[in-house]
Amino acid sequence: YFSEHEDFAESAGLLLRTWFIDPQTRMNPHLQFAQGIPGRCEGRGIGIIDTAQIGFLIDSIGLLGGAAAWTGQDQQALLDWMTQFLAWLLESDHGVEEAVQANNHGTWYDVQVLSLALFTRNEDVYRQVTARGAQRINAQIEADGAQPFELSRTKSLDYSVMNLTGLFDLADLSGHCGVDLWRHEGEGGRSLRRAVDWLVANGIDSEWIRPQIEPFDSSRWLPLLRRSAQHFGDPRYSACISRLPDIDEASAERIVLLYPEPQ
């Protein structure tokens, strides 16, 4: 897509067929055994977060649309797999359990279901998920922008950034369904912008004082800041990147491919 080198598409197609299509190697379309604990349980609902990035994968597949290495037959086989996985997320005990989680697990469950519903053109499902998007924001973001469920973790900055990234994904996907979560404001001003402002104030403008038992990878700020600049039309978010520690110039420039400067 970016380079017009078919070799890259061939490698991507091979990986997709290996993981999702080839009967000898493909993953089954479920996470029944995810995060199992030997001797205690075969799998857990919280293991569904292990495929949190499946929406990014689906977007990436779209980049193969013009490549000879990815055929219509491949696309249909992948669509069949994703349809089965969506059904499992909606109907399994693990999926039902994860759907009602109030923290990042619930956020990323909705992101996965909405991504899959849009990919498989399941309108009933994507309408249901977008209808509860505002409720997710209201329940997880305080009036000052803090995310209390994530701040209770031992890696509170990691989890706060991860959850807000998920809510950003939910807002992007909901926009395809005519629902604007980027501009949503709940009681007391609970909003995505209030959340990112709180994180910038407490994690960039000042030293993070909440629990964080491992060093935070500063590169995780990049998508959050670029997307904030895009959606809120405020270049101050991008300007924060220059103040991040341990960010190389190449990483900062690569993120522009996905999230260009607002015009």
Secondary structure, 3 states (H helix, E strand, C coil): CCCCCHHHHHHHHHHHHHHHCCCCCCCCCCCCCCCCECCCECCCHHHHHHHCCHHHHHHHHHCCCCCCCCCHHHHHHHHHHHHHHHHHHHHCHHHHHHHCCCCHHHHHHHHHHHHHHHHCCCHHHHHHHHHCHHHHHHHHCCCCCCCHHHHCCCEHHHHHHHHHHHHHHHHHHHHCCCCCCCCCCCHHHCCHHHHHHHHHHHHCCCCCCCCECCCCCHHHHHHHHHHHHHHHCCCHHHHHHHHCCCCCHHHHHHHHHHCCCCC
